[in-house]
Amino acid sequence: ISPGNIVTIKGRELGPAQGVSFTVNNQGGIDPLLAGVRVLFDGIPGTPLFAQAEQINVVAPFELAGRTVTRIVVEYQGRPSSP
């Protein structure tokens, strides 16, 4: 996974039944929590673009630069997945 790349995660019960796309916040950015979904790369939140029960699209954080391994955890409504 390269910093800044869009990563697609597929599975079950990853997010809400209906797909939700990101919106730009008042500060001109994208919040790291989308419809109760947050994706952590070594504890660093990515930028979610789309969240749905079977798929999440997220931008990998730039802080991953130089790492050869990363641990990804998906949180939905505060419940973390296995890495």
C-alpha positions as a Python dict, from the first residue, in 0.01 Angstrom:
ca = {
    (1, 'I'): (0, 0, 0),
    (2, 'S'): (147, 331, -104),
    (3, 'P'): (68, 658, 74),
    (4, 'G'): (-206, 851, -104),
    (5, 'N'): (-335, 548, -297),
    (6, 'I'): (-703, 457, -292),
    (7, 'V'): (-748, 119, -128),
    (8, 'T'): (-1062, -92, -169),
    (9, 'I'): (-1148, -319, 122),
    (10, 'K'): (-1411, -587, 69),
    (11, 'G'): (-1582, -801, 330),
    (12, 'R'): (-1902, -826, 529),
    (13, 'E'): (-2058, -591, 780),
    (14, 'L'): (-1794, -327, 710),
    (15, 'G'): (-2039, -36, 717),
    (16, 'P'): (-2399, 69, 659),
    (17, 'A'): (-2630, -131, 431),
    (18, 'Q'): (-2670, 163, 192),
    (19, 'G'): (-2354, 311, 43),
    (20, 'V'): (-2244, 654, 168),
    (21, 'S'): (-1997, 881, -13),
    (22, 'F'): (-1777, 1144, 149),
    (23, 'T'): (-1862, 1510, 174),
    (24, 'V'): (-1629, 1804, 221),
    (25, 'N'): (-1645, 1954, 572),
    (26, 'N'): (-1656, 2326, 664),
    (27, 'Q'): (-1274, 2338, 676),
    (28, 'G'): (-1247, 2206, 319),
    (29, 'G'): (-1130, 1859, 420),
    (30, 'I'): (-1276, 1511, 456),
    (31, 'D'): (-1347, 1372, 801),
    (32, 'P'): (-1182, 1039, 895),
    (33, 'L'): (-1521, 901, 1008),
    (34, 'L'): (-1782, 824, 741),
    (35, 'A'): (-2121, 679, 839),
    (36, 'G'): (-1967, 525, 1151),
    (37, 'V'): (-1674, 378, 955),
    (38, 'R'): (-1308, 450, 1021),
    (39, 'V'): (-1006, 275, 868),
    (40, 'L'): (-680, 276, 1062),
    (41, 'F'): (-340, 203, 910),
    (42, 'D'): (-107, 130, 1203),
    (43, 'G'): (-345, 341, 1413),
    (44, 'I'): (-340, 632, 1165),
    (45, 'P'): (-681, 713, 1014),
    (46, 'G'): (-719, 701, 638),
    (47, 'T'): (-953, 924, 441),
    (48, 'P'): (-1275, 735, 362),
    (49, 'L'): (-1433, 807, 25),
    (50, 'F'): (-1711, 547, 27),
    (51, 'A'): (-1849, 310, 289),
    (52, 'Q'): (-2102, 30, 254),
    (53, 'A'): (-2159, -308, 418),
    (54, 'E'): (-1945, -499, 168),
    (55, 'Q'): (-1696, -236, 48),
    (56, 'I'): (-1493, 58, 170),
    (57, 'N'): (-1280, 288, -47),
    (58, 'V'): (-1021, 480, 153),
    (59, 'V'): (-712, 690, 81),
    (60, 'A'): (-404, 551, 257),
    (61, 'P'): (-246, 814, 486),
    (62, 'F'): (75, 986, 378),
    (63, 'E'): (233, 894, 712),
    (64, 'L'): (285, 542, 573),
    (65, 'A'): (578, 664, 364),
    (66, 'G'): (885, 449, 420),
    (67, 'R'): (700, 159, 586),
    (68, 'T'): (721, -188, 438),
    (69, 'V'): (437, -337, 644),
    (70, 'T'): (114, -188, 776),
    (71, 'R'): (-168, -324, 989),
    (72, 'I'): (-519, -228, 876),
    (73, 'V'): (-817, -222, 1111),
    (74, 'V'): (-1170, -127, 1007),
    (75, 'E'): (-1392, 18, 1278),
    (76, 'Y'): (-1767, 32, 1232),
    (77, 'Q'): (-1976, 198, 1500),
    (78, 'G'): (-1677, 173, 1737),
    (79, 'R'): (-1624, -201, 1685),
    (80, 'P'): (-1279, -286, 1543),
    (81, 'S'): (-1214, -567, 1300),
    (82, 'S'): (-927, -808, 1331),
    (83, 'P'): (-613, -663, 1170),
}
